[in-house]
Amino acid sequence: MTLSEICEKHKDEIPEFLERWDMSSALFDDLYNYYFDEMPYGIKKARTGDPEEWICERFNDDVYCEMDLKLP
């Protein structure tokens, strides 16, 4: 699944994420799978960092590239 597809699938959640950095487990799971290959091993296993925090930071940077989607 591409980032655009993830954003489209979860477009109702993105404004809340941008405001509070809060995401559902379904959005987290999709983003975890999307970023899996880029995520450092220690973070994947939650040994050297928090995977949710890493994904939130990365998604926060990347989501603005997808903002041409019509968000509610």
mmCIF file of the N, C-alpha and C atoms, coordinates in Angstrom:
data_MODEL
# 
_entry.id   MODEL 
# 
loop_
_atom_site.group_PDB 
_atom_site.id 
_atom_site.type_symbol 
_atom_site.label_atom_id 
_atom_site.label_alt_id 
_atom_site.label_comp_id 
_atom_site.label_asym_id 
_atom_site.label_entity_id 
_atom_site.label_seq_id 
_atom_site.pdbx_PDB_ins_code 
_atom_site.Cartn_x 
_atom_site.Cartn_y 
_atom_site.Cartn_z 
_atom_site.occupancy 
_atom_site.B_iso_or_equiv 
_atom_site.pdbx_formal_charge 
_atom_site.auth_seq_id 
_atom_site.auth_comp_id 
_atom_site.auth_asym_id 
_atom_site.auth_atom_id 
_atom_site.pdbx_PDB_model_num 
ATOM 1   N N  . MET A 1 1  ? 0.854   -1.170 0.000  1.00 0.00 ? 1  MET A N  1 
ATOM 2   C CA . MET A 1 1  ? 0.000   0.000  0.000  1.00 0.00 ? 1  MET A CA 1 
ATOM 3   C C  . MET A 1 1  ? 0.906   1.241  0.000  1.00 0.00 ? 1  MET A C  1 
ATOM 4   N N  . THR A 1 2  ? 0.571   2.208  -0.815 1.00 0.00 ? 2  THR A N  1 
ATOM 5   C CA . THR A 1 2  ? 1.345   3.448  -0.888 1.00 0.00 ? 2  THR A CA 1 
ATOM 6   C C  . THR A 1 2  ? 0.892   4.413  0.209  1.00 0.00 ? 2  THR A C  1 
ATOM 7   N N  . LEU A 1 3  ? 1.697   5.445  0.438  1.00 0.00 ? 3  LEU A N  1 
ATOM 8   C CA . LEU A 1 3  ? 1.317   6.444  1.437  1.00 0.00 ? 3  LEU A CA 1 
ATOM 9   C C  . LEU A 1 3  ? 0.040   7.159  1.021  1.00 0.00 ? 3  LEU A C  1 
ATOM 10  N N  . SER A 1 4  ? -0.123  7.419  -0.256 1.00 0.00 ? 4  SER A N  1 
ATOM 11  C CA . SER A 1 4  ? -1.359  8.056  -0.742 1.00 0.00 ? 4  SER A CA 1 
ATOM 12  C C  . SER A 1 4  ? -2.570  7.186  -0.448 1.00 0.00 ? 4  SER A C  1 
ATOM 13  N N  . GLU A 1 5  ? -2.437  5.891  -0.639 1.00 0.00 ? 5  GLU A N  1 
ATOM 14  C CA . GLU A 1 5  ? -3.547  4.977  -0.362 1.00 0.00 ? 5  GLU A CA 1 
ATOM 15  C C  . GLU A 1 5  ? -3.857  4.930  1.132  1.00 0.00 ? 5  GLU A C  1 
ATOM 16  N N  . ILE A 1 6  ? -2.823  4.951  1.944  1.00 0.00 ? 6  ILE A N  1 
ATOM 17  C CA . ILE A 1 6  ? -3.030  4.967  3.401  1.00 0.00 ? 6  ILE A CA 1 
ATOM 18  C C  . ILE A 1 6  ? -3.740  6.254  3.808  1.00 0.00 ? 6  ILE A C  1 
ATOM 19  N N  . CYS A 1 7  ? -3.298  7.376  3.271  1.00 0.00 ? 7  CYS A N  1 
ATOM 20  C CA . CYS A 1 7  ? -3.937  8.660  3.594  1.00 0.00 ? 7  CYS A CA 1 
ATOM 21  C C  . CYS A 1 7  ? -5.385  8.688  3.137  1.00 0.00 ? 7  CYS A C  1 
ATOM 22  N N  . GLU A 1 8  ? -5.648  8.148  1.981  1.00 0.00 ? 8  GLU A N  1 
ATOM 23  C CA . GLU A 1 8  ? -7.029  8.111  1.476  1.00 0.00 ? 8  GLU A CA 1 
ATOM 24  C C  . GLU A 1 8  ? -7.892  7.215  2.353  1.00 0.00 ? 8  GLU A C  1 
ATOM 25  N N  . LYS A 1 9  ? -7.359  6.067  2.732  1.00 0.00 ? 9  LYS A N  1 
ATOM 26  C CA . LYS A 1 9  ? -8.098  5.115  3.569  1.00 0.00 ? 9  LYS A CA 1 
ATOM 27  C C  . LYS A 1 9  ? -8.427  5.713  4.936  1.00 0.00 ? 9  LYS A C  1 
ATOM 28  N N  . HIS A 1 10 ? -7.516  6.510  5.477  1.00 0.00 ? 10 HIS A N  1 
ATOM 29  C CA . HIS A 1 10 ? -7.670  7.044  6.830  1.00 0.00 ? 10 HIS A CA 1 
ATOM 30  C C  . HIS A 1 10 ? -7.850  8.565  6.828  1.00 0.00 ? 10 HIS A C  1 
ATOM 31  N N  . LYS A 1 11 ? -8.380  9.121  5.765  1.00 0.00 ? 11 LYS A N  1 
ATOM 32  C CA . LYS A 1 11 ? -8.443  10.578 5.630  1.00 0.00 ? 11 LYS A CA 1 
ATOM 33  C C  . LYS A 1 11 ? -9.247  11.262 6.734  1.00 0.00 ? 11 LYS A C  1 
ATOM 34  N N  . ASP A 1 12 ? -10.181 10.557 7.340  1.00 0.00 ? 12 ASP A N  1 
ATOM 35  C CA . ASP A 1 12 ? -10.946 11.157 8.433  1.00 0.00 ? 12 ASP A CA 1 
ATOM 36  C C  . ASP A 1 12 ? -10.103 11.326 9.700  1.00 0.00 ? 12 ASP A C  1 
ATOM 37  N N  . GLU A 1 13 ? -9.038  10.544 9.828  1.00 0.00 ? 13 GLU A N  1 
ATOM 38  C CA . GLU A 1 13 ? -8.187  10.598 11.023 1.00 0.00 ? 13 GLU A CA 1 
ATOM 39  C C  . GLU A 1 13 ? -7.037  11.593 10.912 1.00 0.00 ? 13 GLU A C  1 
ATOM 40  N N  . ILE A 1 14 ? -6.676  11.962 9.714  1.00 0.00 ? 14 ILE A N  1 
ATOM 41  C CA . ILE A 1 14 ? -5.468  12.771 9.523  1.00 0.00 ? 14 ILE A CA 1 
ATOM 42  C C  . ILE A 1 14 ? -5.558  14.135 10.203 1.00 0.00 ? 14 ILE A C  1 
ATOM 43  N N  . PRO A 1 15 ? -6.660  14.858 10.111 1.00 0.00 ? 15 PRO A N  1 
ATOM 44  C CA . PRO A 1 15 ? -6.709  16.145 10.829 1.00 0.00 ? 15 PRO A CA 1 
ATOM 45  C C  . PRO A 1 15 ? -6.478  15.995 12.338 1.00 0.00 ? 15 PRO A C  1 
ATOM 46  N N  . GLU A 1 16 ? -7.041  14.949 12.930 1.00 0.00 ? 16 GLU A N  1 
ATOM 47  C CA . GLU A 1 16 ? -6.836  14.712 14.360 1.00 0.00 ? 16 GLU A CA 1 
ATOM 48  C C  . GLU A 1 16 ? -5.373  14.362 14.634 1.00 0.00 ? 16 GLU A C  1 
ATOM 49  N N  . PHE A 1 17 ? -4.777  13.563 13.757 1.00 0.00 ? 17 PHE A N  1 
ATOM 50  C CA . PHE A 1 17 ? -3.360  13.251 13.936 1.00 0.00 ? 17 PHE A CA 1 
ATOM 51  C C  . PHE A 1 17 ? -2.515  14.522 13.890 1.00 0.00 ? 17 PHE A C  1 
ATOM 52  N N  . LEU A 1 18 ? -2.786  15.383 12.916 1.00 0.00 ? 18 LEU A N  1 
ATOM 53  C CA . LEU A 1 18 ? -1.998  16.601 12.773 1.00 0.00 ? 18 LEU A CA 1 
ATOM 54  C C  . LEU A 1 18 ? -2.155  17.521 13.977 1.00 0.00 ? 18 LEU A C  1 
ATOM 55  N N  . GLU A 1 19 ? -3.311  17.471 14.603 1.00 0.00 ? 19 GLU A N  1 
ATOM 56  C CA . GLU A 1 19 ? -3.550  18.327 15.768 1.00 0.00 ? 19 GLU A CA 1 
ATOM 57  C C  . GLU A 1 19 ? -2.986  17.737 17.055 1.00 0.00 ? 19 GLU A C  1 
ATOM 58  N N  . ARG A 1 20 ? -3.156  16.413 17.239 1.00 0.00 ? 20 ARG A N  1 
ATOM 59  C CA . ARG A 1 20 ? -2.806  15.794 18.528 1.00 0.00 ? 20 ARG A CA 1 
ATOM 60  C C  . ARG A 1 20 ? -1.794  14.663 18.444 1.00 0.00 ? 20 ARG A C  1 
ATOM 61  N N  . TRP A 1 21 ? -1.375  14.315 17.249 1.00 0.00 ? 21 TRP A N  1 
ATOM 62  C CA . TRP A 1 21 ? -0.495  13.154 17.030 1.00 0.00 ? 21 TRP A CA 1 
ATOM 63  C C  . TRP A 1 21 ? -1.121  11.880 17.593 1.00 0.00 ? 21 TRP A C  1 
ATOM 64  N N  . ASP A 1 22 ? -2.419  11.770 17.452 1.00 0.00 ? 22 ASP A N  1 
ATOM 65  C CA . ASP A 1 22 ? -3.157  10.610 17.930 1.00 0.00 ? 22 ASP A CA 1 
ATOM 66  C C  . ASP A 1 22 ? -3.600  9.800  16.723 1.00 0.00 ? 22 ASP A C  1 
ATOM 67  N N  . MET A 1 23 ? -3.405  8.477  16.763 1.00 0.00 ? 23 MET A N  1 
ATOM 68  C CA . MET A 1 23 ? -3.826  7.653  15.638 1.00 0.00 ? 23 MET A CA 1 
ATOM 69  C C  . MET A 1 23 ? -4.427  6.347  16.130 1.00 0.00 ? 23 MET A C  1 
ATOM 70  N N  . SER A 1 24 ? -5.329  5.816  15.319 1.00 0.00 ? 24 SER A N  1 
ATOM 71  C CA . SER A 1 24 ? -5.944  4.535  15.631 1.00 0.00 ? 24 SER A CA 1 
ATOM 72  C C  . SER A 1 24 ? -4.937  3.415  15.420 1.00 0.00 ? 24 SER A C  1 
ATOM 73  N N  . SER A 1 25 ? -5.253  2.259  15.965 1.00 0.00 ? 25 SER A N  1 
ATOM 74  C CA . SER A 1 25 ? -4.369  1.109  15.762 1.00 0.00 ? 25 SER A CA 1 
ATOM 75  C C  . SER A 1 25 ? -4.357  0.690  14.291 1.00 0.00 ? 25 SER A C  1 
ATOM 76  N N  . ALA A 1 26 ? -5.468  0.892  13.580 1.00 0.00 ? 26 ALA A N  1 
ATOM 77  C CA . ALA A 1 26 ? -5.518  0.538  12.157 1.00 0.00 ? 26 ALA A CA 1 
ATOM 78  C C  . ALA A 1 26 ? -4.578  1.425  11.345 1.00 0.00 ? 26 ALA A C  1 
ATOM 79  N N  . LEU A 1 27 ? -4.572  2.734  11.623 1.00 0.00 ? 27 LEU A N  1 
ATOM 80  C CA . LEU A 1 27 ? -3.656  3.639  10.940 1.00 0.00 ? 27 LEU A CA 1 
ATOM 81  C C  . LEU A 1 27 ? -2.218  3.302  11.322 1.00 0.00 ? 27 LEU A C  1 
ATOM 82  N N  . PHE A 1 28 ? -1.959  3.063  12.594 1.00 0.00 ? 28 PHE A N  1 
ATOM 83  C CA . PHE A 1 28 ? -0.615  2.690  13.026 1.00 0.00 ? 28 PHE A CA 1 
ATOM 84  C C  . PHE A 1 28 ? -0.144  1.439  12.306 1.00 0.00 ? 28 PHE A C  1 
ATOM 85  N N  . ASP A 1 29 ? -0.988  0.425  12.228 1.00 0.00 ? 29 ASP A N  1 
ATOM 86  C CA . ASP A 1 29 ? -0.606  -0.826 11.566 1.00 0.00 ? 29 ASP A CA 1 
ATOM 87  C C  . ASP A 1 29 ? -0.262  -0.604 10.099 1.00 0.00 ? 29 ASP A C  1 
ATOM 88  N N  . ASP A 1 30 ? -1.071  0.195  9.410  1.00 0.00 ? 30 ASP A N  1 
ATOM 89  C CA . ASP A 1 30 ? -0.789  0.480  8.003  1.00 0.00 ? 30 ASP A CA 1 
ATOM 90  C C  . ASP A 1 30 ? 0.529   1.238  7.851  1.00 0.00 ? 30 ASP A C  1 
ATOM 91  N N  . LEU A 1 31 ? 0.765   2.214  8.722  1.00 0.00 ? 31 LEU A N  1 
ATOM 92  C CA . LEU A 1 31 ? 2.011   2.981  8.655  1.00 0.00 ? 31 LEU A CA 1 
ATOM 93  C C  . LEU A 1 31 ? 3.211   2.140  9.075  1.00 0.00 ? 31 LEU A C  1 
ATOM 94  N N  . TYR A 1 32 ? 3.048   1.268  10.042 1.00 0.00 ? 32 TYR A N  1 
ATOM 95  C CA . TYR A 1 32 ? 4.132   0.377  10.454 1.00 0.00 ? 32 TYR A CA 1 
ATOM 96  C C  . TYR A 1 32 ? 4.569   -0.482 9.271  1.00 0.00 ? 32 TYR A C  1 
ATOM 97  N N  . ASN A 1 33 ? 3.601   -1.031 8.565  1.00 0.00 ? 33 ASN A N  1 
ATOM 98  C CA . ASN A 1 33 ? 3.924   -1.844 7.387  1.00 0.00 ? 33 ASN A CA 1 
ATOM 99  C C  . ASN A 1 33 ? 4.560   -0.995 6.292  1.00 0.00 ? 33 ASN A C  1 
ATOM 100 N N  . TYR A 1 34 ? 4.087   0.221  6.121  1.00 0.00 ? 34 TYR A N  1 
ATOM 101 C CA . TYR A 1 34 ? 4.629   1.110  5.090  1.00 0.00 ? 34 TYR A CA 1 
ATOM 102 C C  . TYR A 1 34 ? 6.086   1.486  5.389  1.00 0.00 ? 34 TYR A C  1 
ATOM 103 N N  . TYR A 1 35 ? 6.377   1.825  6.625  1.00 0.00 ? 35 TYR A N  1 
ATOM 104 C CA . TYR A 1 35 ? 7.713   2.288  7.010  1.00 0.00 ? 35 TYR A CA 1 
ATOM 105 C C  . TYR A 1 35 ? 8.640   1.166  7.466  1.00 0.00 ? 35 TYR A C  1 
ATOM 106 N N  . PHE A 1 36 ? 8.177   -0.062 7.490  1.00 0.00 ? 36 PHE A N  1 
ATOM 107 C CA . PHE A 1 36 ? 8.925   -1.173 8.061  1.00 0.00 ? 36 PHE A CA 1 
ATOM 108 C C  . PHE A 1 36 ? 10.357  -1.273 7.544  1.00 0.00 ? 36 PHE A C  1 
ATOM 109 N N  . ASP A 1 37 ? 10.540  -1.172 6.247  1.00 0.00 ? 37 ASP A N  1 
ATOM 110 C CA . ASP A 1 37 ? 11.877  -1.332 5.675  1.00 0.00 ? 37 ASP A CA 1 
ATOM 111 C C  . ASP A 1 37 ? 12.815  -0.177 6.013  1.00 0.00 ? 37 ASP A C  1 
ATOM 112 N N  . GLU A 1 38 ? 12.270  0.985  6.330  1.00 0.00 ? 38 GLU A N  1 
ATOM 113 C CA . GLU A 1 38 ? 13.085  2.158  6.662  1.00 0.00 ? 38 GLU A CA 1 
ATOM 114 C C  . GLU A 1 38 ? 13.394  2.272  8.152  1.00 0.00 ? 38 GLU A C  1 
ATOM 115 N N  . MET A 1 39 ? 12.592  1.621  8.955  1.00 0.00 ? 39 MET A N  1 
ATOM 116 C CA . MET A 1 39 ? 12.711  1.749  10.403 1.00 0.00 ? 39 MET A CA 1 
ATOM 117 C C  . MET A 1 39 ? 13.933  0.982  10.904 1.00 0.00 ? 39 MET A C  1 
ATOM 118 N N  . PRO A 1 40 ? 14.743  1.604  11.749 1.00 0.00 ? 40 PRO A N  1 
ATOM 119 C CA . PRO A 1 40 ? 15.886  0.893  12.325 1.00 0.00 ? 40 PRO A CA 1 
ATOM 120 C C  . PRO A 1 40 ? 15.432  -0.339 13.118 1.00 0.00 ? 40 PRO A C  1 
ATOM 121 N N  . TYR A 1 41 ? 16.240  -1.381 13.065 1.00 0.00 ? 41 TYR A N  1 
ATOM 122 C CA . TYR A 1 41 ? 15.893  -2.650 13.702 1.00 0.00 ? 41 TYR A CA 1 
ATOM 123 C C  . TYR A 1 41 ? 15.562  -2.489 15.186 1.00 0.00 ? 41 TYR A C  1 
ATOM 124 N N  . GLY A 1 42 ? 16.391  -1.740 15.904 1.00 0.00 ? 42 GLY A N  1 
ATOM 125 C CA . GLY A 1 42 ? 16.165  -1.567 17.339 1.00 0.00 ? 42 GLY A CA 1 
ATOM 126 C C  . GLY A 1 42 ? 14.848  -0.887 17.649 1.00 0.00 ? 42 GLY A C  1 
ATOM 127 N N  . ILE A 1 43 ? 14.396  -0.032 16.773 1.00 0.00 ? 43 ILE A N  1 
ATOM 128 C CA . ILE A 1 43 ? 13.108  0.634  16.972 1.00 0.00 ? 43 ILE A CA 1 
ATOM 129 C C  . ILE A 1 43 ? 11.973  -0.318 16.618 1.00 0.00 ? 43 ILE A C  1 
ATOM 130 N N  . LYS A 1 44 ? 12.136  -1.107 15.563 1.00 0.00 ? 44 LYS A N  1 
ATOM 131 C CA . LYS A 1 44 ? 11.115  -2.111 15.218 1.00 0.00 ? 44 LYS A CA 1 
ATOM 132 C C  . LYS A 1 44 ? 10.819  -3.005 16.407 1.00 0.00 ? 44 LYS A C  1 
ATOM 133 N N  . LYS A 1 45 ? 11.870  -3.361 17.132 1.00 0.00 ? 45 LYS A N  1 
ATOM 134 C CA . LYS A 1 45 ? 11.733  -4.264 18.282 1.00 0.00 ? 45 LYS A CA 1 
ATOM 135 C C  . LYS A 1 45 ? 11.533  -3.517 19.600 1.00 0.00 ? 45 LYS A C  1 
ATOM 136 N N  . ALA A 1 46 ? 11.426  -2.191 19.541 1.00 0.00 ? 46 ALA A N  1 
ATOM 137 C CA . ALA A 1 46 ? 11.234  -1.330 20.717 1.00 0.00 ? 46 ALA A CA 1 
ATOM 138 C C  . ALA A 1 46 ? 12.364  -1.492 21.731 1.00 0.00 ? 46 ALA A C  1 
ATOM 139 N N  . ARG A 1 47 ? 13.572  -1.703 21.235 1.00 0.00 ? 47 ARG A N  1 
ATOM 140 C CA . ARG A 1 47 ? 14.736  -1.835 22.118 1.00 0.00 ? 47 ARG A CA 1 
ATOM 141 C C  . ARG A 1 47 ? 15.485  -0.517 22.252 1.00 0.00 ? 47 ARG A C  1 
ATOM 142 N N  . THR A 1 48 ? 15.583  0.224  21.156 1.00 0.00 ? 48 THR A N  1 
ATOM 143 C CA . THR A 1 48 ? 16.352  1.477  21.186 1.00 0.00 ? 48 THR A CA 1 
ATOM 144 C C  . THR A 1 48 ? 15.472  2.702  20.991 1.00 0.00 ? 48 THR A C  1 
ATOM 145 N N  . GLY A 1 49 ? 14.185  2.493  20.861 1.00 0.00 ? 49 GLY A N  1 
ATOM 146 C CA . GLY A 1 49 ? 13.261  3.603  20.670 1.00 0.00 ? 49 GLY A CA 1 
ATOM 147 C C  . GLY A 1 49 ? 11.841  3.092  20.561 1.00 0.00 ? 49 GLY A C  1 
ATOM 148 N N  . ASP A 1 50 ? 10.920  4.015  20.531 1.00 0.00 ? 50 ASP A N  1 
ATOM 149 C CA . ASP A 1 50 ? 9.495   3.708  20.472 1.00 0.00 ? 50 ASP A CA 1 
ATOM 150 C C  . ASP A 1 50 ? 9.029   3.717  19.022 1.00 0.00 ? 50 ASP A C  1 
ATOM 151 N N  . PRO A 1 51 ? 8.554   2.574  18.509 1.00 0.00 ? 51 PRO A N  1 
ATOM 152 C CA . PRO A 1 51 ? 8.106   2.538  17.116 1.00 0.00 ? 51 PRO A CA 1 
ATOM 153 C C  . PRO A 1 51 ? 6.967   3.527  16.826 1.00 0.00 ? 51 PRO A C  1 
ATOM 154 N N  . GLU A 1 52 ? 6.055   3.703  17.787 1.00 0.00 ? 52 GLU A N  1 
ATOM 155 C CA . GLU A 1 52 ? 4.946   4.628  17.553 1.00 0.00 ? 52 GLU A CA 1 
ATOM 156 C C  . GLU A 1 52 ? 5.453   6.065  17.424 1.00 0.00 ? 52 GLU A C  1 
ATOM 157 N N  . GLU A 1 53 ? 6.398   6.443  18.270 1.00 0.00 ? 53 GLU A N  1 
ATOM 158 C CA . GLU A 1 53 ? 6.960   7.786  18.194 1.00 0.00 ? 53 GLU A CA 1 
ATOM 159 C C  . GLU A 1 53 ? 7.705   7.991  16.872 1.00 0.00 ? 53 GLU A C  1 
ATOM 160 N N  . TRP A 1 54 ? 8.477   6.992  16.475 1.00 0.00 ? 54 TRP A N  1 
ATOM 161 C CA . TRP A 1 54 ? 9.232   7.072  15.218 1.00 0.00 ? 54 TRP A CA 1 
ATOM 162 C C  . TRP A 1 54 ? 8.275   7.234  14.037 1.00 0.00 ? 54 TRP A C  1 
ATOM 163 N N  . ILE A 1 55 ? 7.210   6.434  14.031 1.00 0.00 ? 55 ILE A N  1 
ATOM 164 C CA . ILE A 1 55 ? 6.230   6.491  12.943 1.00 0.00 ? 55 ILE A CA 1 
ATOM 165 C C  . ILE A 1 55 ? 5.501   7.831  12.955 1.00 0.00 ? 55 ILE A C  1 
ATOM 166 N N  . CYS A 1 56 ? 5.117   8.321  14.118 1.00 0.00 ? 56 CYS A N  1 
ATOM 167 C CA . CYS A 1 56 ? 4.440   9.621  14.200 1.00 0.00 ? 56 CYS A CA 1 
ATOM 168 C C  . CYS A 1 56 ? 5.317   10.730 13.639 1.00 0.00 ? 56 CYS A C  1 
ATOM 169 N N  . GLU A 1 57 ? 6.593   10.736 14.023 1.00 0.00 ? 57 GLU A N  1 
ATOM 170 C CA . GLU A 1 57 ? 7.496   11.771 13.523 1.00 0.00 ? 57 GLU A CA 1 
ATOM 171 C C  . GLU A 1 57 ? 7.660   11.672 12.010 1.00 0.00 ? 57 GLU A C  1 
ATOM 172 N N  . ARG A 1 58 ? 7.846   10.477 11.524 1.00 0.00 ? 58 ARG A N  1 
ATOM 173 C CA . ARG A 1 58 ? 8.042   10.280 10.080 1.00 0.00 ? 58 ARG A CA 1 
ATOM 174 C C  . ARG A 1 58 ? 6.773   10.626 9.303  1.00 0.00 ? 58 ARG A C  1 
ATOM 175 N N  . PHE A 1 59 ? 5.628   10.162 9.787  1.00 0.00 ? 59 PHE A N  1 
ATOM 176 C CA . PHE A 1 59 ? 4.368   10.442 9.109  1.00 0.00 ? 59 PHE A CA 1 
ATOM 177 C C  . PHE A 1 59 ? 4.059   11.931 9.140  1.00 0.00 ? 59 PHE A C  1 
ATOM 178 N N  . ASN A 1 60 ? 4.333   12.587 10.255 1.00 0.00 ? 60 ASN A N  1 
ATOM 179 C CA . ASN A 1 60 ? 4.112   14.024 10.341 1.00 0.00 ? 60 ASN A CA 1 
ATOM 180 C C  . ASN A 1 60 ? 4.901   14.756 9.252  1.00 0.00 ? 60 ASN A C  1 
ATOM 181 N N  . ASP A 1 61 ? 6.120   14.341 8.990  1.00 0.00 ? 61 ASP A N  1 
ATOM 182 C CA . ASP A 1 61 ? 6.918   14.940 7.919  1.00 0.00 ? 61 ASP A CA 1 
ATOM 183 C C  . ASP A 1 61 ? 6.355   14.614 6.539  1.00 0.00 ? 61 ASP A C  1 
ATOM 184 N N  . ASP A 1 62 ? 5.956   13.365 6.352  1.00 0.00 ? 62 ASP A N  1 
ATOM 185 C CA . ASP A 1 62 ? 5.532   12.903 5.029  1.00 0.00 ? 62 ASP A CA 1 
ATOM 186 C C  . ASP A 1 62 ? 4.098   13.279 4.660  1.00 0.00 ? 62 ASP A C  1 
ATOM 187 N N  . VAL A 1 63 ? 3.234   13.442 5.641  1.00 0.00 ? 63 VAL A N  1 
ATOM 188 C CA . VAL A 1 63 ? 1.816   13.654 5.343  1.00 0.00 ? 63 VAL A CA 1 
ATOM 189 C C  . VAL A 1 63 ? 1.588   14.968 4.594  1.00 0.00 ? 63 VAL A C  1 
ATOM 190 N N  . TYR A 1 64 ? 2.430   15.949 4.808  1.00 0.00 ? 64 TYR A N  1 
ATOM 191 C CA . TYR A 1 64 ? 2.248   17.216 4.113  1.00 0.00 ? 64 TYR A CA 1 
ATOM 192 C C  . TYR A 1 64 ? 2.466   17.076 2.612  1.00 0.00 ? 64 TYR A C  1 
ATOM 193 N N  . CYS A 1 65 ? 3.213   16.063 2.209  1.00 0.00 ? 65 CYS A N  1 
ATOM 194 C CA . CYS A 1 65 ? 3.370   15.778 0.776  1.00 0.00 ? 65 CYS A CA 1 
ATOM 195 C C  . CYS A 1 65 ? 2.066   15.233 0.181  1.00 0.00 ? 65 CYS A C  1 
ATOM 196 N N  . GLU A 1 66 ? 1.226   14.725 1.045  1.00 0.00 ? 66 GLU A N  1 
ATOM 197 C CA . GLU A 1 66 ? -0.027  14.118 0.600  1.00 0.00 ? 66 GLU A CA 1 
ATOM 198 C C  . GLU A 1 66 ? -1.222  15.043 0.818  1.00 0.00 ? 66 GLU A C  1 
ATOM 199 N N  . MET A 1 67 ? -0.990  16.271 1.203  1.00 0.00 ? 67 MET A N  1 
ATOM 200 C CA . MET A 1 67 ? -2.083  17.159 1.578  1.00 0.00 ? 67 MET A CA 1 
ATOM 201 C C  . MET A 1 67 ? -2.952  17.620 0.410  1.00 0.00 ? 67 MET A C  1 
ATOM 202 N N  . ASP A 1 68 ? -2.593  17.237 -0.811 1.00 0.00 ? 68 ASP A N  1 
ATOM 203 C CA . ASP A 1 68 ? -3.455  17.575 -1.933 1.00 0.00 ? 68 ASP A CA 1 
ATOM 204 C C  . ASP A 1 68 ? -4.738  16.738 -1.909 1.00 0.00 ? 68 ASP A C  1 
ATOM 205 N N  . LEU A 1 69 ? -4.787  15.728 -1.034 1.00 0.00 ? 69 LEU A N  1 
ATOM 206 C CA . LEU A 1 69 ? -6.019  14.966 -0.861 1.00 0.00 ? 69 LEU A CA 1 
ATOM 207 C C  . LEU A 1 69 ? -7.066  15.861 -0.216 1.00 0.00 ? 69 LEU A C  1 
ATOM 208 N N  . LYS A 1 70 ? -8.289  15.617 -0.537 1.00 0.00 ? 70 LYS A N  1 
ATOM 209 C CA . LYS A 1 70 ? -9.364  16.403 0.082  1.00 0.00 ? 70 LYS A CA 1 
ATOM 210 C C  . LYS A 1 70 ? -9.675  15.811 1.442  1.00 0.00 ? 70 LYS A C  1 
ATOM 211 N N  . LEU A 1 71 ? -9.219  16.479 2.455  1.00 0.00 ? 71 LEU A N  1 
ATOM 212 C CA . LEU A 1 71 ? -9.474  16.032 3.816  1.00 0.00 ? 71 LEU A CA 1 
ATOM 213 C C  . LEU A 1 71 ? -10.736 16.704 4.340  1.00 0.00 ? 71 LEU A C  1 
ATOM 214 N N  . PRO A 1 72 ? -11.503 15.963 5.131  1.00 0.00 ? 72 PRO A N  1 
ATOM 215 C CA . PRO A 1 72 ? -12.740 16.564 5.661  1.00 0.00 ? 72 PRO A CA 1 
ATOM 216 C C  . PRO A 1 72 ? -12.452 17.686 6.635  1.00 0.00 ? 72 PRO A C  1 
# 
